[in-house]
Amino acid sequence: MKFGVVVFPGSNCEVDAHEALRYLEYPVRYLWHAERDLGGVDVVVLPGGFSYGDYLRAGAIAAWSPILSEIREFAERGGLVLGICNGFQILTEAGLLPGALGRNEDLVFHCETVHLRVENANTPFTRELRVGEVLRMPIAHGEGRYWAPPEELDRLARTGGVVLRYCGPRGEPTADANPNGSLEDIAAVCNPEGNVVGMMPHPERAAEAVLGGEDGRFILRSALLWAAYRAHGAKGVGARVGG
C-alpha cells in the first residue's frame, strides 16, 4: 500500500502527513502539483496548508493544478483519495466532493483540539472505526464552515455521505462543540462511492502519543484494512488493525 502526498505552492502540512505515514511504516512519496503521473500510488493525500496563498477562495487555484486531472481519473477508477483541511477545500473546489467550505462563522482562525463522532464507518478511511465512536483531533483553519444546499445535506444524511461530525466529549451534539459553524456539525464527507473523503481535522497531527493523541492513526491505517477487505471479502471487517 503506497501513499502519495501532494505538494502545492503554499502547502504547509505535507511534511506532517509524510512523516506520520512514515511513522506508521508506510511507503510514501511526495507528488508535486505539476506532475501528470501519480507514480503508482494506491492512496493520494492532499494535505493542509494555504495552497497558492488561498487567493480567490481556499483551494480554488489548486483545483486547477495539472495533478488534479490525474487525481480525478484515479478516483473514478476507485483509487483512494484523502483531503485534509486545505485538501478538503481543494476537493470541493474541484467537484470531487459536494458542498463548499467558507469562512468560520465567527471569522476567527481556530487552532484547537475537537471531538468528532463517527457517522460512517464503511469508508476506506474509517473502516477501523465504529459508528458512534468519539475521536479527538486538532484543527487549524479559518475557512472550515461546511455548507451545502438543503437537498444535498439531506442526500448526505440518507446515503452515508457524512463521515464525521463535531460533537462533545461523549458524542453529544452541542453548539459549543462546533468550532466553525458548519451546517449540521459536519466535519468530514465522502463521495457516493466512499473512496474520496475530505475532513477539516488533522489526523496526521494525532498519529502518535508524543503529539498528544493517537486517534488520527485510525484514519491513516484504515486504508490497510480496506485493502484486506477488498482482497479477502468481508472477513475481519470491523476488527481493529494491530500495530
MILUMKE-515863 format. One line per field, with one value per atom (N, C-alpha, C): residue number from 1; x, y, z negated. Coordinates in Angstrom, 1 decimal. Each point is the difference from the previous one (the first is absolute). Example, Ala and Ser with C-alpha at 12.3 -4.5 7.8 and 13.67 -1.06 7.14 Angstrom:
2
i	(1; 1; 1; 2; 2; 2)
east	(13.2; -0.9; 0.9; -0.4; 0.9; -0.8)
north	(-5.7; 1.2; 1.2; 1.1; 1.1; 1.1)
up	(-7.8; 0.0; 0.0; 0.7; 0.0; -0.8)
***
This chain:
243
i	(1; 1; 1; 2; 2; 2; 3; 3; 3; 4; 4; 4; 5; 5; 5; 6; 6; 6; 7; 7; 7; 8; 8; 8; 9; 9; 9; 10; 10; 10; 11; 11; 11; 12; 12; 12; 13; 13; 13; 14; 14; 14; 15; 15; 15; 16; 16; 16; 17; 17; 17; 18; 18; 18; 19; 19; 19; 20; 20; 20; 21; 21; 21; 22; 22; 22; 23; 23; 23; 24; 24; 24; 25; 25; 25; 26; 26; 26; 27; 27; 27; 28; 28; 28; 29; 29; 29; 30; 30; 30; 31; 31; 31; 32; 32; 32; 33; 33; 33; 34; 34; 34; 35; 35; 35; 36; 36; 36; 37; 37; 37; 38; 38; 38; 39; 39; 39; 40; 40; 40; 41; 41; 41; 42; 42; 42; 43; 43; 43; 44; 44; 44; 45; 45; 45; 46; 46; 46; 47; 47; 47; 48; 48; 48; 49; 49; 49; 50; 50; 50; 51; 51; 51; 52; 52; 52; 53; 53; 53; 54; 54; 54; 55; 55; 55; 56; 56; 56; 57; 57; 57; 58; 58; 58; 59; 59; 59; 60; 60; 60; 61; 61; 61; 62; 62; 62; 63; 63; 63; 64; 64; 64; 65; 65; 65; 66; 66; 66; 67; 67; 67; 68; 68; 68; 69; 69; 69; 70; 70; 70; 71; 71; 71; 72; 72; 72; 73; 73; 73; 74; 74; 74; 75; 75; 75; 76; 76; 76; 77; 77; 77; 78; 78; 78; 79; 79; 79; 80; 80; 80; 81; 81; 81; 82; 82; 82; 83; 83; 83; 84; 84; 84; 85; 85; 85; 86; 86; 86; 87; 87; 87; 88; 88; 88; 89; 89; 89; 90; 90; 90; 91; 91; 91; 92; 92; 92; 93; 93; 93; 94; 94; 94; 95; 95; 95; 96; 96; 96; 97; 97; 97; 98; 98; 98; 99; 99; 99; 100; 100; 100; 101; 101; 101; 102; 102; 102; 103; 103; 103; 104; 104; 104; 105; 105; 105; 106; 106; 106; 107; 107; 107; 108; 108; 108; 109; 109; 109; 110; 110; 110; 111; 111; 111; 112; 112; 112; 113; 113; 113; 114; 114; 114; 115; 115; 115; 116; 116; 116; 117; 117; 117; 118; 118; 118; 119; 119; 119; 120; 120; 120; 121; 121; 121; 122; 122; 122; 123; 123; 123; 124; 124; 124; 125; 125; 125; 126; 126; 126; 127; 127; 127; 128; 128; 128; 129; 129; 129; 130; 130; 130; 131; 131; 131; 132; 132; 132; 133; 133; 133; 134; 134; 134; 135; 135; 135; 136; 136; 136; 137; 137; 137; 138; 138; 138; 139; 139; 139; 140; 140; 140; 141; 141; 141; 142; 142; 142; 143; 143; 143; 144; 144; 144; 145; 145; 145; 146; 146; 146; 147; 147; 147; 148; 148; 148; 149; 149; 149; 150; 150; 150; 151; 151; 151; 152; 152; 152; 153; 153; 153; 154; 154; 154; 155; 155; 155; 156; 156; 156; 157; 157; 157; 158; 158; 158; 159; 159; 159; 160; 160; 160; 161; 161; 161; 162; 162; 162; 163; 163; 163; 164; 164; 164; 165; 165; 165; 166; 166; 166; 167; 167; 167; 168; 168; 168; 169; 169; 169; 170; 170; 170; 171; 171; 171; 172; 172; 172; 173; 173; 173; 174; 174; 174; 175; 175; 175; 176; 176; 176; 177; 177; 177; 178; 178; 178; 179; 179; 179; 180; 180; 180; 181; 181; 181; 182; 182; 182; 183; 183; 183; 184; 184; 184; 185; 185; 185; 186; 186; 186; 187; 187; 187; 188; 188; 188; 189; 189; 189; 190; 190; 190; 191; 191; 191; 192; 192; 192; 193; 193; 193; 194; 194; 194; 195; 195; 195; 196; 196; 196; 197; 197; 197; 198; 198; 198; 199; 199; 199; 200; 200; 200; 201; 201; 201; 202; 202; 202; 203; 203; 203; 204; 204; 204; 205; 205; 205; 206; 206; 206; 207; 207; 207; 208; 208; 208; 209; 209; 209; 210; 210; 210; 211; 211; 211; 212; 212; 212; 213; 213; 213; 214; 214; 214; 215; 215; 215; 216; 216; 216; 217; 217; 217; 218; 218; 218; 219; 219; 219; 220; 220; 220; 221; 221; 221; 222; 222; 222; 223; 223; 223; 224; 224; 224; 225; 225; 225; 226; 226; 226; 227; 227; 227; 228; 228; 228; 229; 229; 229; 230; 230; 230; 231; 231; 231; 232; 232; 232; 233; 233; 233; 234; 234; 234; 235; 235; 235; 236; 236; 236; 237; 237; 237; 238; 238; 238; 239; 239; 239; 240; 240; 240; 241; 241; 241; 242; 242; 242; 243; 243; 243)
east	(0.9; -0.9; 0.9; 0.1; 0.9; -0.8; 0.4; -0.7; 0.8; -0.7; 0.5; -0.5; 0.8; -0.4; 0.2; -1.0; 0.1; 0.5; 0.9; 0.6; -0.4; -0.7; -0.3; 0.9; 0.2; 0.6; -0.9; 0.6; -0.7; -0.5; 0.1; -0.3; 0.9; -0.5; 0.9; -0.2; -0.8; -0.2; 0.5; 0.6; 0.4; 1.1; 0.9; 1.0; -0.7; -1.0; -0.7; -0.6; -0.7; -0.7; 1.1; 1.0; 1.1; 0.6; 0.3; 0.7; -1.0; -1.2; -1.0; -0.1; 0.0; -0.1; 1.3; 1.1; 1.3; 0.0; -0.5; 0.0; -0.8; -1.1; -0.8; 0.6; 1.2; 0.8; -0.7; -0.6; -0.6; 1.0; 0.1; 0.7; -0.7; 0.7; -0.6; 0.9; -0.5; 0.8; -0.8; 0.8; -0.6; -0.5; -1.0; -0.5; -0.1; 0.8; 0.0; -1.3; -0.6; -1.3; 0.0; 1.2; 0.0; 0.2; 0.2; 0.2; -1.3; 0.2; -1.2; 0.1; 0.8; 0.1; 0.0; -0.9; -0.1; 1.1; 0.7; 1.1; -0.4; -1.2; -0.4; -0.5; -0.3; -0.4; -1.4; -0.4; -1.3; -0.9; 0.6; -0.8; 0.7; -0.9; 0.5; -0.5; 0.9; -0.3; 0.2; -1.0; 0.1; 0.1; 1.1; 0.2; -0.5; 0.1; -0.4; 1.0; -0.4; 0.9; -0.7; 0.6; -0.6; 0.4; -0.4; 0.4; -0.3; 1.1; -0.1; -0.4; 0.3; -0.3; -1.5; -0.8; -1.5; -0.6; 0.7; -0.6; -1.3; -0.8; -1.4; -0.8; 0.1; -0.6; 1.0; -0.1; 0.8; -0.1; 1.1; 0.0; -0.5; -0.4; -0.6; 1.1; 1.2; 1.0; 0.6; 0.3; 0.5; -0.9; -1.3; -0.9; 0.3; 0.7; 0.3; 1.4; 0.7; 1.4; 0.0; 1.0; 0.1; -0.3; 0.5; -0.1; -1.5; -0.8; -1.4; -0.8; 0.5; -0.6; 0.3; 1.3; 0.4; -0.8; -0.1; -0.7; -1.5; -0.6; -1.4; -0.2; 0.9; 0.0; 0.3; 0.9; 0.4; -1.2; -0.7; -1.2; -1.1; -0.2; -1.0; 0.2; 1.3; 0.4; -0.1; -0.4; -0.1; 1.2; 0.9; 1.2; -0.4; 0.7; -0.3; 0.6; -0.8; 0.4; -0.4; 0.9; -0.3; 0.4; -0.9; 0.3; -0.1; 1.1; 0.0; 0.1; -1.0; 0.0; 0.0; 1.1; 0.1; -0.3; 0.4; -0.2; -1.5; -0.8; -1.4; -0.6; 0.5; -0.4; 0.2; 1.2; 0.4; -1.0; -0.3; -0.9; -1.4; -0.5; -1.3; 0.1; 1.0; 0.2; 0.2; 0.5; 0.2; -1.2; -1.0; -1.2; 0.1; 1.0; 0.2; -0.8; -0.4; -0.9; -1.0; -1.2; -1.1; 0.2; -0.7; 0.0; 1.1; 0.2; 1.1; 0.4; 1.2; 0.5; 0.3; -0.7; 0.2; 0.6; 0.1; 0.6; -0.8; 0.8; -0.6; -1.0; -1.1; -1.1; 0.4; 0.9; 0.4; 1.2; 0.4; 1.1; 1.3; 0.2; 1.2; 0.7; 1.3; 0.8; 0.0; -0.4; -0.1; 1.2; 0.8; 1.0; -0.2; -0.6; -0.4; -0.3; -0.2; -0.4; -1.5; -0.6; -1.4; -0.4; -1.2; -0.5; -0.9; 0.1; -0.7; -0.7; -1.3; -0.7; 0.0; 0.3; 0.0; -1.4; -0.4; -1.3; 0.0; 1.1; 0.1; 1.3; -0.1; 1.2; 0.2; -0.5; 0.1; 0.7; 0.8; 0.9; 1.4; 0.8; 1.4; 0.8; -0.4; 0.7; -0.6; -1.1; -0.7; -0.3; 0.5; -0.3; 0.5; 1.0; 0.5; -0.8; -1.0; -0.8; -1.4; -0.8; -1.3; -1.0; -1.2; -0.9; -0.3; 0.0; -0.2; 1.3; 1.1; 1.3; 0.4; 0.6; 0.4; 1.5; 0.5; 1.4; 0.4; 1.3; 0.6; 1.1; -0.1; 1.0; 0.1; 1.1; 0.2; -0.6; -0.4; -0.4; 0.9; 0.1; 0.8; -0.5; -1.1; -0.5; -0.8; -0.1; -0.8; -1.2; 0.0; -1.0; -0.5; -0.7; -0.4; -1.5; -0.8; -1.4; -0.6; -0.5; -0.5; -1.4; -0.3; -1.3; -0.4; -1.3; -0.5; -1.5; -0.7; -1.4; -0.8; -1.2; -0.8; -0.2; -0.2; -0.2; 1.3; 1.1; 1.3; 0.3; -0.3; 0.1; -0.9; -1.2; -0.9; 0.6; 0.5; 0.6; 1.2; 0.8; 1.2; -0.4; -1.0; -0.5; -0.6; -0.7; -0.7; 0.9; 1.1; 0.8; 1.4; 0.2; 1.3; 1.1; -0.4; 1.0; 0.7; -0.7; 0.7; 0.8; 1.3; 1.0; 0.2; 0.2; 0.3; -0.8; -0.4; -0.7; 0.7; 0.1; 0.5; -1.0; 0.5; -0.8; 0.7; -0.8; 0.6; 0.8; 0.7; 0.8; -0.7; -1.3; -0.7; -0.8; 0.3; -0.7; -1.3; -0.3; -1.2; 0.1; -1.0; 0.1; -0.3; 0.9; -0.1; 0.5; -0.6; 0.5; 1.4; 0.4; 1.4; 1.0; -0.4; 0.9; 0.3; -0.8; 0.2; 0.9; 1.2; 1.0; -0.2; -0.7; 0.0; -1.4; -1.0; -1.4; -0.4; 0.7; -0.3; -1.5; -0.7; -1.4; 0.0; -1.0; -0.2; 1.3; 0.9; 1.2; 0.9; -0.1; 0.8; 1.5; 0.8; 1.5; 0.6; -0.6; 0.5; -1.1; 0.2; -0.9; 0.7; -0.8; 0.6; -0.8; 0.5; -0.7; -1.0; -0.9; -1.0; 0.7; 1.1; 0.7; 0.8; 0.3; 0.7; 1.5; 0.6; 1.4; 0.7; -0.7; 0.5; -0.6; 0.9; -0.4; 0.7; -0.7; 0.6; -0.4; 1.0; -0.2; 0.7; -0.5; 0.7; 0.9; -0.2; 0.9; 1.3; 1.1; 1.3; 0.3; -0.2; 0.4; 1.5; 0.7; 1.5; 0.6; -0.7; 0.5; -0.4; -0.7; -0.4; 0.3; 1.2; 0.3; 0.9; 0.5; 0.9; -0.1; 0.2; -0.2; 0.7; 1.2; 0.9; -0.7; -0.9; -0.7; -1.2; -0.4; -1.1; -1.2; 0.1; -1.1; 0.3; -0.7; 0.3; -1.3; -1.1; -1.2; 0.1; 0.9; 0.2; 0.5; 0.7; 0.6; -1.1; -1.2; -1.1; -0.4; 0.0; -0.3; 1.0; 1.3; 1.1; 0.2; -0.3; 0.2; -1.2; -1.1; -1.2; 0.1; 0.8; 0.2; 0.6; 0.8; 0.6; -1.2; -0.8; -1.2; -0.9; -0.2; -0.8; 0.7; 1.3; 0.7; -0.2; 0.1; -0.2; -1.5; -0.9; -1.4; -0.2; 0.6; -0.2; 0.6; 1.1; 0.8; -0.7; -0.6; -0.5; -1.4; -0.8; -1.4; -0.3; -1.1; -0.5; 0.7; 0.8; 0.6; 0.8; -0.2; 0.8; -0.5; -1.0; -0.5; -0.5; 0.4; -0.4; 1.0; 1.0; 1.0; 1.1; 0.7; 1.1; 1.2; 0.7; 1.3; 1.0; 0.9; 1.0; 1.2; 0.8; 1.2; -0.1)
north	(-1.2; 1.2; 1.2; 0.7; 1.2; 1.3; 0.9; 1.3; 1.1; 1.0; 1.1; 1.3; 0.9; 1.3; 1.1; 0.7; 1.0; 1.3; 0.7; 1.2; 1.1; 1.1; 1.2; 1.1; 1.0; 1.3; 0.5; 0.2; 0.5; -1.1; -1.3; -1.1; 0.2; -0.4; 0.1; -1.2; -1.0; -1.2; -1.3; 0.2; -1.2; -0.8; 0.6; -0.7; -0.7; 0.6; -0.6; -1.3; 0.0; -1.2; -1.0; 0.4; -0.9; -0.7; 0.7; -0.6; -0.8; 0.3; -0.8; -1.4; 0.0; -1.2; -0.8; 0.7; -0.7; -0.6; 0.7; -0.5; -1.3; -0.1; -1.2; -1.1; 0.3; -0.9; -0.3; 1.0; -0.1; 0.6; -0.7; 0.7; 1.2; 1.1; 1.3; 0.9; 0.8; 0.9; 1.3; 1.0; 1.3; 0.0; 0.7; 0.2; 1.5; 0.6; 1.4; 0.4; 1.1; 0.4; 0.0; 0.2; 0.0; -1.3; -1.1; -1.3; -0.5; -0.8; -0.7; -1.5; -0.4; -1.5; -0.2; -0.8; -0.2; -1.1; -0.5; -0.9; -1.3; -0.5; -1.3; 0.0; 1.1; 0.0; -0.6; -0.5; -0.6; 1.0; 1.0; 1.0; 1.3; 1.0; 1.4; 0.8; 0.7; 0.9; 1.5; 0.8; 1.4; 0.7; 0.5; 0.5; 1.4; 0.5; 1.3; 1.0; 1.3; 1.1; 1.1; 0.8; 1.2; 0.0; -1.0; -0.2; 1.3; 0.5; 1.2; 1.2; -0.1; 1.1; 0.2; -1.0; 0.0; 1.3; 0.4; 1.1; -0.4; 0.9; -0.2; -0.7; -1.3; -0.7; -1.1; -0.5; -1.1; -1.2; -0.4; -1.2; 0.3; 1.2; 0.3; -0.1; 0.5; -0.1; -1.4; -0.6; -1.4; -1.0; 0.3; -0.9; -0.1; 0.9; 0.1; -0.5; -0.5; -0.5; -1.3; -0.2; -1.2; -1.3; -0.1; -1.3; -0.3; 1.0; -0.3; -0.8; 0.2; -0.8; -1.5; -0.2; -1.4; -0.6; 0.9; -0.5; -0.3; 0.8; -0.2; -1.4; -0.2; -1.3; -1.2; 0.2; -1.0; -0.3; 1.0; -0.2; -0.7; 0.4; -0.7; -1.4; -0.4; -1.5; -0.7; 0.8; -0.6; 0.2; 0.8; 0.4; 0.7; -0.1; 0.6; 1.4; 1.0; 1.4; 0.5; 0.6; 0.7; 1.4; 0.9; 1.5; 0.4; 0.7; 0.4; 1.6; 0.6; 1.5; 0.6; 0.7; 0.6; -1.1; -1.2; -1.1; -0.2; 0.1; -0.1; 1.1; 1.2; 1.2; -0.2; -0.5; -0.3; -1.0; -1.0; -1.1; 0.6; 0.9; 0.6; 0.9; 0.8; 0.9; -0.7; -1.2; -0.8; -0.8; 0.0; -0.7; -1.5; -0.4; -1.4; -0.3; 1.0; -0.1; 1.0; -0.3; 1.0; 1.1; 1.1; 1.1; 1.0; 0.8; 1.1; 0.3; 0.6; 0.3; 1.5; 0.7; 1.5; 0.4; 1.4; 0.5; -0.5; -0.2; -0.4; 1.0; -0.5; 0.9; 1.2; -0.1; 1.1; 0.8; -0.4; 0.7; -0.1; -1.0; -0.2; -1.3; 0.1; -1.2; -0.9; -1.3; -0.9; -1.0; -0.1; -1.0; -0.6; -1.2; -0.6; -1.5; -0.7; -1.4; -0.1; -0.9; -0.1; -1.5; -0.3; -1.3; -0.3; -1.2; -0.4; -1.3; -0.1; -1.2; -0.6; -1.3; -0.8; -0.2; 0.4; -0.2; -1.1; -0.2; -1.1; -0.7; -1.3; -0.8; -0.9; 0.3; -0.9; 0.6; 1.1; 0.5; -0.6; 0.1; -0.5; 0.7; 1.2; 0.7; -0.1; -0.7; -0.2; -1.4; -1.0; -1.4; -0.5; 0.6; -0.4; 0.5; 0.8; 0.7; -0.6; 0.5; -0.5; 1.3; -0.2; 1.1; 0.4; 1.3; 0.5; 0.1; -0.5; 0.2; 1.4; 0.5; 1.4; 0.1; 0.9; 0.2; 1.4; 0.2; 1.3; 0.3; 1.1; 0.5; 1.5; 0.5; 1.4; 0.6; 1.2; 0.8; 1.2; 0.6; 1.3; 0.6; 0.8; 0.5; 1.3; 0.8; 1.2; -0.1; -1.0; -0.2; -1.5; -0.3; -1.4; -0.2; 1.0; -0.1; -0.7; -1.2; -0.8; 0.4; 0.2; 0.4; -0.8; -0.4; -0.6; 0.4; 0.0; 0.3; -1.1; 0.3; -0.9; -1.4; 0.0; -1.3; -0.9; 0.7; -0.8; -0.4; 0.8; -0.4; -1.3; 0.1; -1.2; -1.2; 0.1; -1.1; -0.6; 0.9; -0.5; -0.7; 0.5; -0.7; -1.4; -0.1; -1.2; -1.1; 0.5; -1.0; -0.3; 0.5; -0.2; 0.9; 1.2; 0.9; 0.8; 0.1; 0.7; -1.1; 0.3; -1.0; 0.4; 1.2; 0.5; 1.2; 0.1; 1.3; 0.5; 1.3; 0.5; -0.3; -0.3; -0.4; 0.3; -0.2; 0.1; -1.2; 0.0; -1.2; -1.3; 0.0; -1.3; -0.2; 0.7; -0.1; 0.8; 0.8; 0.8; 1.2; 0.3; 1.2; 1.3; 0.9; 1.3; 1.1; 1.2; 1.1; 0.3; -0.1; 0.3; -0.9; -1.2; -1.0; 0.3; 0.8; 0.3; 1.2; -0.1; 1.1; 1.1; -0.4; 0.9; 0.4; -0.6; 0.2; -0.9; -1.1; -0.9; -0.4; -0.1; -0.4; -1.5; -0.2; -1.4; -0.6; 0.9; -0.4; -0.9; 0.2; -0.9; 0.3; -1.0; 0.2; -0.8; -0.9; -0.8; -0.6; -0.1; -0.6; -0.9; -0.8; -0.9; 0.1; -0.5; -0.1; -1.2; -0.1; -1.1; -1.4; -0.1; -1.3; -0.3; 1.1; -0.2; 0.0; 0.1; -0.1; 1.4; 1.0; 1.4; 0.6; 0.3; 0.6; 1.3; 1.0; 1.3; 0.3; 0.5; 0.3; 1.2; 0.8; 1.2; -0.3; -0.9; -0.4; -0.6; 0.0; -0.5; -1.3; -1.1; -1.3; -0.2; 0.6; -0.1; 0.6; 0.9; 0.7; -0.7; -1.2; -0.8; -1.4; -0.3; -1.4; -0.6; 0.7; -0.6; 0.7; -0.7; 0.5; 1.3; 0.1; 1.2; 1.3; -0.2; 1.2; 0.3; -0.8; 0.3; -0.9; -0.9; -0.9; -0.9; -1.1; -1.0; -0.4; 0.8; -0.4; 0.2; 0.9; 0.2; -1.2; -0.9; -1.2; -0.9; 0.0; -0.9; 0.4; 1.3; 0.5; -0.4; 0.2; -0.3; -1.5; -0.8; -1.5; -0.7; 0.6; -0.7; -0.4; 0.7; -0.4; -1.4; -0.4; -1.3; -1.1; 0.3; -0.9; 0.0; 1.1; 0.0; -0.9; 0.1; -0.8; -1.5; -0.3; -1.4; -0.5; 0.9; -0.2; -0.3; 0.8; -0.1; -1.3; -0.4; -1.2; -1.3; 0.0; -1.2; 0.0; 1.0; 0.1; 0.5; -0.2; 0.6; -0.5; -1.1; -0.6; 1.0; 0.2; 0.9; 1.4; 0.4; 1.3; 0.4; 1.2; 0.5; -0.2; -0.9; -0.3; 1.1; 0.3; 0.9; -0.6; 0.9; -0.4; 0.1; -0.9; 0.0; 1.0; 0.3; 0.8; 1.3)
up	(0.0; 0.0; 0.0; 1.1; 0.2; 0.0; -0.8; -0.2; 0.8; 0.5; 0.7; -0.7; -0.4; -0.6; 1.0; 0.4; 1.0; -0.7; 0.7; -0.4; 0.9; -0.5; 0.8; -0.5; 0.9; -0.6; -1.1; -1.2; -1.1; -1.0; 0.4; -1.0; -1.2; -1.2; -1.1; -0.9; 0.4; -0.8; 0.7; 1.2; 0.7; -0.7; -0.8; -0.7; -1.2; -0.6; -1.1; 0.5; 1.1; 0.5; 0.4; 0.7; 0.4; -1.2; -1.0; -1.2; -0.8; 0.0; -0.7; 0.7; 1.3; 0.7; -0.1; 0.0; -0.2; -1.4; -1.0; -1.4; 0.0; 0.8; 0.0; 0.9; 0.6; 0.8; 1.3; 0.6; 1.3; 1.1; 1.1; 1.1; 0.5; 0.1; 0.3; 0.8; 0.9; 0.8; 0.2; 0.3; 0.3; 1.5; 0.3; 1.4; 0.2; 0.9; 0.3; 0.8; -0.3; 0.6; 1.5; 0.6; 1.5; 0.7; -0.8; 0.5; 0.7; 1.0; 0.7; -0.1; -1.0; -0.2; -1.5; -0.5; -1.5; -0.4; 0.9; -0.4; -0.7; 0.4; -0.5; -1.4; -0.6; -1.4; -0.1; -1.2; -0.3; -0.7; -0.7; -0.7; 0.2; 0.3; 0.2; -1.2; -0.6; -1.1; 0.4; -0.1; 0.3; -1.4; -0.4; -1.4; -0.2; -1.2; -0.4; 0.4; -0.2; 0.3; 0.6; 0.8; 0.7; 1.4; 0.8; 1.3; 0.8; 0.7; 0.8; -0.9; -1.3; -0.9; -0.3; 0.4; -0.2; 0.8; 1.0; 0.8; 0.7; 0.3; 0.5; -1.1; -0.2; -1.1; -0.3; -1.2; -0.5; 1.0; 0.6; 0.9; 1.4; 0.3; 1.3; 1.1; -0.2; 1.1; 0.0; -1.1; 0.0; 0.7; 0.0; 0.7; 1.5; 0.5; 1.5; 0.3; -1.1; 0.3; 0.8; 0.8; 0.9; -0.7; -1.2; -0.7; -0.3; -0.1; -0.3; 1.1; 1.2; 1.1; -0.2; -0.4; -0.3; -1.2; -1.0; -1.3; 0.4; 0.8; 0.4; 0.7; 0.9; 0.7; -0.9; -0.9; -1.0; -0.9; -0.4; -0.9; 0.8; 1.2; 0.8; 0.2; -0.1; 0.1; -1.3; -1.1; -1.3; -0.9; 0.5; -0.9; -1.2; -1.1; -1.3; 0.0; -0.4; -0.1; -1.3; -0.8; -1.3; 0.1; -0.2; -0.1; -1.4; -0.5; -1.4; 0.0; -0.7; -0.1; 1.3; 0.4; 1.4; 1.1; -0.3; 1.0; 0.1; -1.0; 0.0; 0.9; -0.3; 0.8; 1.5; 0.3; 1.4; 0.6; -0.7; 0.6; 0.2; -0.8; 0.3; 1.1; 0.1; 1.1; 1.4; -0.1; 1.2; 0.4; -0.9; 0.3; -0.3; -0.7; -0.4; -1.3; -0.7; -1.2; 0.1; -0.6; 0.0; -1.0; 0.2; -1.0; 0.2; -1.0; 0.1; -1.5; -0.1; -1.3; 0.0; -0.9; -0.1; -1.3; -0.2; -1.2; -1.2; -1.1; -1.2; -0.4; -0.7; -0.3; -0.8; -0.9; -0.9; 0.6; 1.3; 0.7; -0.7; -0.8; -0.8; 0.4; 0.1; 0.3; -1.2; 0.1; -1.2; 0.1; -1.1; -0.1; -1.4; 0.0; -1.3; 0.3; -1.1; 0.1; -0.1; 0.9; 0.0; -0.1; -0.4; 0.0; 1.2; 0.5; 1.3; -0.2; 0.4; 0.0; 1.3; 0.1; 1.2; 0.5; 1.2; 0.6; 1.0; 0.7; 1.0; -0.2; -0.4; -0.2; 1.2; 1.1; 1.2; 1.1; -0.3; 1.1; -0.2; 1.1; -0.2; -1.1; -0.4; -1.0; -1.4; -0.1; -1.4; -0.3; 0.8; -0.1; -1.4; -0.6; -1.3; -1.1; 0.3; -1.1; 0.0; -1.0; -0.2; 0.0; 0.5; 0.0; -1.5; -0.2; -1.4; -0.8; 0.5; -0.7; 0.0; -1.1; -0.1; 0.1; 0.8; 0.2; -0.4; -0.3; -0.3; 1.0; 0.7; 0.9; 0.0; 0.5; 0.0; 1.3; 0.0; 1.2; 0.1; 1.1; 0.2; 1.3; 0.0; 1.2; -0.3; 1.0; 0.0; 1.0; 0.8; 1.0; 0.0; -1.1; -0.1; -0.2; 0.2; -0.1; 1.2; -0.3; 1.1; 0.3; 1.3; 0.5; 1.2; 0.1; 1.2; 0.0; 1.1; 0.1; -0.8; -0.4; -0.8; 0.6; 1.3; 0.7; 0.0; 0.0; 0.0; -1.4; -1.0; -1.4; -0.3; 0.5; -0.2; 0.7; 1.2; 0.7; -0.8; -0.5; -0.7; -1.3; -0.6; -1.3; 0.3; 1.2; 0.3; 0.6; 0.6; 0.7; -0.6; -1.2; -0.7; 0.5; 0.6; 0.5; -1.1; -1.2; -1.1; -0.7; -0.1; -0.6; -1.5; -0.3; -1.4; -0.3; -1.2; -0.5; -1.3; -0.1; -1.3; -1.1; -1.2; -1.1; -1.3; -1.1; -1.3; -0.4; -1.1; -0.4; -0.1; -0.2; 0.0; 1.2; 1.1; 1.2; 0.2; -1.0; 0.0; 0.9; 0.8; 0.9; -0.9; 0.0; -0.7; 0.9; -0.2; 0.8; -0.3; -1.3; -0.4; 0.7; 0.4; 0.5; 1.5; 0.6; 1.5; 0.1; 0.4; -0.1; 1.1; 1.1; 1.1; 0.6; -0.6; 0.5; 1.2; 0.2; 1.1; -0.2; 1.1; 0.0; -0.5; -0.9; -0.5; -0.6; -0.5; -0.7; 0.8; 1.3; 0.9; 0.0; -0.2; -0.1; 1.2; 0.6; 1.1; 0.8; 1.3; 0.9; 1.0; 0.7; 1.0; 1.3; 1.1; 1.3; -0.1; 0.9; 0.0; -0.1; 0.7; 0.0; -1.3; -0.7; -1.3; 0.1; 1.2; 0.1; -0.1; 0.1; -0.2; -1.3; -0.9; -1.3; -0.2; -0.5; -0.4; -1.4; -0.8; -1.4; -0.4; -0.9; -0.5; -1.1; -0.9; -1.1; 0.7; -0.8; 0.5; -0.7; 0.7; -0.6; -0.1; 1.0; 0.0; -1.3; -0.6; -1.2; -1.3; 0.2; -1.2; 0.3; 0.5; 0.4; -0.9; -1.0; -1.0; -1.4; -1.0; -1.4; -0.3; 0.5; -0.3; 0.5; 1.0; 0.6; -0.8; -1.1; -0.8; 0.3; 0.9; 0.3; 1.2; 0.0; 1.1; 0.8; -0.2; 0.7; 1.5; 0.5; 1.4; 0.7; -0.7; 0.7; 0.5; -0.7; 0.5; 1.4; 0.3; 1.3; 1.0; -0.3; 0.9; 0.2; -1.1; 0.1; 0.7; 0.0; 0.5; 1.4; 0.8; 1.4; 0.1; -1.0; 0.1; -0.3; -0.9; -0.2; 1.2; 0.6; 1.3; 1.0; 0.2; 1.0; -0.3; -1.3; -0.4; 0.3; -0.3; 0.3; 1.5; 0.8; 1.4; 0.5; -0.6; 0.4; -0.5; -1.2; -0.6; -0.3; 0.5; -0.3; -1.4; -0.5; -1.3; -1.2; 0.1; -1.2; -0.7; -1.3; -0.8; 0.0; 0.7; 0.0; -1.3; -0.5; -1.3; -1.1; 0.3; -1.0; 0.1; -1.1; -0.1; 0.7; 0.7; 0.6; -1.1; -0.2; -1.0; 0.4; -0.9; 0.3; -0.9)
***
